[in-house]
Amino acid sequence: MSQVNTPEQSHLSREETIQAMTEVMKNVPIAILTVVTDEGHLQAHPMTTRQAEFDGDVWFLGGKDTKQVRCMAARPQVGVAYVDHGKGAYVSISGAAQLVEDRAKLEELWSDAYQAYFPGGIDDPSLQLVKIEAQGGEYWGSDGKIKNLFAQARAAVTGKAATDLGTNETVEF
């Protein structure tokens, strides 16, 4: 497990980057999961997430009969994105999906909010536990909207690229 940065991006340690990613993931209730369709197209789906800690795995509950679960079974390479507009923080994860049967993990992730999608509750036969094993991730964090607006305005006036727009870190798993 190594961290990849360009010299001008090195602001956070690997552990700090993963912690920053975890904070975004914990605070954003809906992630965007992108799968590859049968036709080879990318298709994104909103997915409820209940991420407590990010250890390289991301977990979702899906329906066995849904297009996204069928696509992941056939082509496991996926992307997951989290956006916290209020804090100006963003996370992108690339990884491999696995369809998992793990009752203990299912019980850990289950919430009554899922009842709307799975009327049979935690024992609904269409319920599928999905594990995304991260292969890489990226974190973007801004130092604040006002500071970024000033940096962008300065760049527009001077014609020079804005260089202080926040933090950008990548990690490999």
Steps between C-alpha positions, in 0.01 A plus 500: 500500500668817386416862450554674168539880486666755286733730702262797486214283632673346804304648790361201685654173611345177378321454832373860496375454144308184593358678807390795284338257256322324788360830631348582162360150461346506851333836439357432154198268512483436124793386290508471123592150387609468137487163327575378147185388315463204266553744211827625651356835609556661838182539703480673838251418775433674831554257787436543870819463695559433868877520518630514858871460431675466168753219507522451124155346468171674422171319568156538343171316511354435157227299338599169341268573208627854430698603196794630705540173693480298176760730343735465799470122486605501134751788512622569854705815428309795648538857614350656812475876558405707804433874487472728803417834335466678834859425598640500149626143543492220246601133496538265205573130538573243232470136587363155440148403606426171672155361571524373856292282733592607856216513753707678767600777258143526374375545857770763561394703194123449517282798582121522503536757219578207267151362567370729222715310248482157660145443638605162639746675730843363570378154390370624162613240242590773247746669739861490381804612700756670275861552599720735301865420558681825434798491269558873511346816630523874466410779740445866419447749780463872469625755750169684472272639232603863551872421477438296183292776343781749565758260354284448190440874462873570537572239233243655266650848543867399481462226240703266724362169619361489852739293711346511846157343459529249783625148549510215252635162610493151355546163668541150367369197684 
